[in-house]
């Protein structure tokens, strides 16, 4: 699900203000309605009104008193993304969380797990990381305000609704955010591939930890690297020198769960009883 601020195209009569926020795709719009996002309107392709998934969205919109407009499929050509699936909602700008508030609300019933992104600029990567972070039960994902992807429409679409269920914090200074986490007793692990790294299986990820993922190509910035308590690497056995940022985040997050022994019989029971799985989106 994803949001993006759109400028009014001069060649078309526009029916939206430049500050309107777009959410598109079946899962993204559905999750926005489920969690009570303030949507102004939902546009649905007339050709899809008989689809079960679309009818569920129409029901949710009716229950939330969100207006719905049926549109010809050509209407959606005005939006700068193609994977809309005939469902586009107009809402409010994404509401970022406050880091101090997230820390204050922690219950301490399990080890802390934060994910920080060091200038990851691809919104698809951001969305995929949000999805994985939410699936593993991370406390929050933290992003820098500048030179990084924000929670746009493309990111929210890639997150498949996860951005509505996990706090996302946007900060002016990522190094300062790391220092805040360290003051709260959280160890900071930077994902890297240098000779001074610990292999992920040898690093202690079972304690309170924040995982920092760097940008593809450049990796961690020097300032952020210096703030990390330790660096951790994923073993690679092929000729390719690195993993995609979202894949690396996924591997390290599930290694963290493995070390915390969170693959329990209770988790298996939830899925056996019909609980949600990240494979069905």
C-alpha positions as CSV (number, residue, x, y, z in Angstrom):
1,X,0.0,0.0,0.0
2,X,1.5,3.2,-0.8
3,X,1.1,6.9,-0.7
4,X,2.4,9.6,-2.9
5,X,1.8,13.3,-3.1
6,X,0.7,14.1,-6.6
7,X,1.0,17.4,-8.5
8,X,-2.0,18.4,-10.5
9,X,-1.3,17.6,-14.1
10,X,-1.9,20.7,-16.2
11,X,-3.3,18.8,-19.2
12,X,-6.2,17.2,-17.3
13,X,-8.9,18.6,-15.1
14,X,-7.7,17.5,-11.7
15,X,-10.1,16.5,-8.9
16,X,-7.6,16.3,-6.1
17,X,-5.4,18.7,-4.1
18,X,-1.7,18.4,-4.2
19,X,-1.6,17.4,-0.5
20,X,-3.8,14.4,-1.0
21,X,-2.2,11.1,-0.3
22,X,-2.7,8.1,-2.5
23,X,-3.1,4.5,-1.4
24,X,-3.4,1.9,-4.1
25,X,-3.8,-1.8,-4.6
26,X,-6.2,-4.3,-3.0
27,X,-4.2,-5.2,0.1
28,X,-3.0,-1.6,0.8
29,X,-6.5,-0.1,0.6
30,X,-8.0,-2.9,2.5
31,X,-5.5,-2.6,5.4
32,X,-6.0,1.2,5.4
33,X,-9.7,0.7,5.9
34,X,-9.2,-2.1,8.5
35,X,-6.9,0.1,10.7
36,X,-9.1,3.2,10.4
37,X,-6.9,5.4,8.2
38,X,-8.7,8.7,7.4
39,X,-9.6,8.1,3.8
40,X,-11.5,10.7,1.9
41,X,-12.7,8.5,-1.0
42,X,-12.1,5.1,-2.6
43,X,-12.1,4.8,-6.4
44,X,-13.0,1.3,-7.7
45,X,-13.0,0.1,-11.3
46,X,-16.5,-0.8,-12.5
47,X,-15.2,-3.9,-14.1
48,X,-14.1,-5.3,-10.7
49,X,-17.2,-4.8,-8.5
50,X,-18.0,-8.5,-8.7
51,X,-14.6,-9.6,-7.4
52,X,-14.8,-11.0,-3.9
53,X,-11.7,-9.0,-2.7
54,X,-13.2,-5.8,-4.1
55,X,-16.6,-6.5,-2.6
56,X,-14.9,-6.9,0.8
57,X,-13.3,-3.4,0.3
58,X,-16.7,-1.9,-0.6
59,X,-18.2,-3.4,2.6
60,X,-15.4,-2.0,4.7
61,X,-15.7,1.4,3.1
62,X,-19.4,1.4,3.8
63,X,-18.9,0.5,7.4
64,X,-16.3,3.3,7.8
65,X,-18.6,5.8,6.0
66,X,-15.9,6.3,3.3
67,X,-17.4,7.4,0.0
68,X,-16.8,5.1,-3.0
69,X,-16.9,6.1,-6.6
70,X,-17.1,3.5,-9.4
71,X,-14.8,4.5,-12.3
72,X,-14.1,3.2,-15.8
73,X,-10.7,1.5,-16.0
74,X,-9.3,4.3,-18.0
75,X,-9.7,6.6,-15.1
76,X,-6.8,5.0,-13.3
77,X,-4.4,6.0,-16.1
78,X,-4.1,9.4,-14.4
79,X,-2.1,7.9,-11.6
80,X,1.7,7.4,-11.9
81,X,1.6,3.7,-10.9
82,X,0.3,0.7,-12.8
83,X,-0.2,-1.9,-10.1
84,X,-3.3,-0.3,-8.8
85,X,-5.5,-3.4,-9.4
86,X,-8.4,-1.1,-10.1
87,X,-8.5,0.2,-6.5
88,X,-7.2,3.6,-5.4
89,X,-8.0,5.5,-2.3
90,X,-7.3,9.2,-1.4
91,X,-6.3,9.7,2.2
92,X,-4.2,11.8,4.6
93,X,-0.4,11.9,4.6
94,X,1.3,8.9,6.3
95,X,1.5,9.4,10.1
96,X,5.0,8.8,11.3
97,X,5.6,7.7,14.9
98,X,7.8,9.4,17.5
99,X,10.8,7.4,18.6
100,X,10.6,8.4,22.3
101,X,6.9,7.5,22.3
102,X,7.7,4.1,20.8
103,X,10.3,3.5,23.4
104,X,8.0,4.6,26.2
105,X,5.3,2.2,25.1
106,X,7.5,-0.9,25.1
107,X,6.2,-3.4,27.6
108,X,9.5,-5.3,28.0
109,X,7.8,-8.7,27.6
110,X,10.3,-9.7,24.9
111,X,13.6,-8.4,23.7
112,X,13.5,-5.1,21.7
113,X,13.9,-5.3,18.0
114,X,14.3,-2.2,15.9
115,X,15.2,-1.8,12.2
116,X,17.1,1.3,11.0
117,X,17.6,2.1,7.3
118,X,20.7,4.1,6.5
119,X,19.6,6.0,3.4
120,X,17.8,3.2,1.6
121,X,16.3,5.1,-1.4
122,X,14.3,2.4,-3.2
123,X,10.6,2.5,-2.1
124,X,10.2,-1.1,-3.1
125,X,13.0,-2.1,-0.8
126,X,11.5,0.0,2.0
127,X,8.1,-1.6,1.5
128,X,9.6,-5.1,1.5
129,X,11.5,-4.4,4.7
130,X,8.4,-3.0,6.4
131,X,6.6,-6.1,5.5
132,X,9.2,-8.4,7.0
133,X,9.8,-6.2,10.1
134,X,6.1,-6.4,10.8
135,X,6.0,-10.1,10.3
136,X,8.7,-10.7,12.8
137,X,7.1,-8.4,15.4
138,X,9.7,-5.6,15.3
139,X,9.0,-2.6,17.5
140,X,9.6,0.0,14.8
141,X,11.4,0.9,11.6
142,X,13.4,4.1,11.6
143,X,14.2,6.2,8.5
144,X,16.1,9.4,7.9
145,X,14.1,12.3,6.6
146,X,16.5,13.2,3.7
147,X,18.2,11.1,1.0
148,X,16.0,8.1,1.7
149,X,12.7,6.6,0.6
150,X,9.7,7.6,2.7
151,X,6.4,5.8,3.1
152,X,5.0,6.6,-0.3
153,X,2.3,4.9,-2.3
154,X,4.9,2.5,-3.9
155,X,6.4,1.6,-0.5
156,X,3.0,0.9,1.0
157,X,2.0,-1.2,-2.0
158,X,5.2,-3.3,-1.6
159,X,4.5,-3.6,2.2
160,X,1.1,-5.2,1.4
161,X,-0.5,-3.5,4.4
162,X,2.3,-3.9,6.9
163,X,2.9,-0.2,7.0
164,X,-0.5,0.2,8.8
165,X,0.6,-2.2,11.6
166,X,4.2,-1.2,12.5
167,X,5.4,2.1,13.8
168,X,7.5,3.9,11.3
169,X,9.7,6.7,12.7
170,X,11.3,9.4,10.5
171,X,14.2,11.3,12.1
172,X,16.4,14.2,11.1
173,X,19.6,12.5,12.3
174,X,20.0,8.7,12.1
175,X,23.2,8.7,14.3
176,X,21.3,10.6,17.0
177,X,18.5,8.1,16.8
178,X,21.1,5.3,17.3
179,X,22.4,7.1,20.4
180,X,18.9,7.4,21.7
181,X,18.4,3.6,21.3
182,X,21.8,2.9,23.0
183,X,20.8,5.1,26.0
184,X,17.7,2.9,26.3
185,X,19.9,-0.1,26.6
186,X,19.5,-1.4,23.1
187,X,22.6,-2.8,21.3
188,X,23.1,-1.7,17.7
189,X,24.2,-4.1,15.0
190,X,25.2,-2.8,11.6
191,X,24.8,-5.1,8.6
192,X,28.1,-5.1,6.7
193,X,30.5,-7.4,4.8
194,X,34.0,-6.2,6.0
195,X,36.7,-8.3,7.7
196,X,35.8,-6.9,11.1
197,X,32.3,-8.3,11.0
198,X,30.9,-11.2,13.1
199,X,29.0,-13.9,11.1
200,X,25.4,-13.6,12.0
201,X,25.2,-16.9,13.7
202,X,28.1,-15.8,16.0
203,X,26.6,-12.4,16.9
204,X,24.3,-12.1,19.9
205,X,21.0,-11.1,18.4
206,X,18.9,-12.5,21.3
207,X,19.3,-9.4,23.5
208,X,17.7,-6.0,22.9
209,X,19.0,-5.1,19.5
210,X,18.6,-2.6,16.6
211,X,19.6,-3.8,13.2
212,X,20.9,-1.2,10.8
213,X,20.7,-1.8,7.0
214,X,22.7,0.3,4.6
215,X,22.0,1.5,1.1
216,X,22.6,-0.8,-1.8
217,X,26.0,-0.2,-3.3
218,X,27.4,2.2,-0.7
219,X,26.3,0.3,2.5
220,X,26.5,2.0,5.9
221,X,27.7,5.6,6.0
222,X,30.9,6.1,8.1
223,X,29.1,8.1,10.8
224,X,26.4,5.4,11.3
225,X,29.0,2.6,11.2
226,X,31.0,4.3,14.0
227,X,27.9,4.4,16.1
228,X,27.2,0.7,15.8
229,X,28.2,-1.5,18.7
230,X,29.1,-4.3,16.4
231,X,28.9,-5.3,12.7
232,X,27.3,-8.5,11.5
233,X,27.6,-10.3,8.1
234,X,25.6,-12.8,6.2
235,X,27.7,-15.7,4.8
236,X,27.8,-15.7,1.0
237,X,29.1,-18.6,-1.1
238,X,28.5,-17.6,-4.7
239,X,30.2,-15.0,-6.9
240,X,27.8,-12.2,-6.1
241,X,29.3,-9.9,-3.5
242,X,26.1,-8.8,-1.7
243,X,22.4,-9.2,-1.2
244,X,19.5,-6.9,-2.0
245,X,18.9,-4.6,1.1
246,X,15.4,-6.1,1.7
247,X,16.7,-9.7,1.4
248,X,19.6,-9.0,3.8
249,X,17.1,-7.4,6.3
250,X,14.9,-10.5,6.0
251,X,17.8,-12.9,6.6
252,X,19.1,-11.1,9.6
253,X,15.6,-10.5,11.1
254,X,14.8,-14.2,11.0
255,X,18.3,-15.1,12.3
256,X,17.3,-12.9,15.2
257,X,14.1,-14.9,15.7
258,X,16.0,-18.1,15.5
259,X,18.4,-17.0,18.2
260,X,15.5,-16.0,20.4
261,X,13.9,-19.4,19.8
262,X,10.7,-17.8,18.7
263,X,9.8,-20.5,16.3
264,X,7.7,-22.1,19.0
265,X,4.8,-24.6,19.0
266,X,2.5,-21.7,19.8
267,X,3.4,-20.0,16.5
268,X,2.9,-23.2,14.6
269,X,-0.5,-23.6,16.3
270,X,-1.6,-20.2,15.2
271,X,-1.0,-20.9,11.6
272,X,-2.5,-24.4,11.9
273,X,-5.7,-22.8,13.3
274,X,-6.0,-20.6,10.2
275,X,-3.9,-17.6,11.3
276,X,-2.5,-15.3,8.7
277,X,0.6,-16.1,6.9
278,X,2.9,-13.8,4.8
279,X,2.6,-16.3,2.0
280,X,-1.0,-15.6,1.3
281,X,-0.6,-11.9,0.2
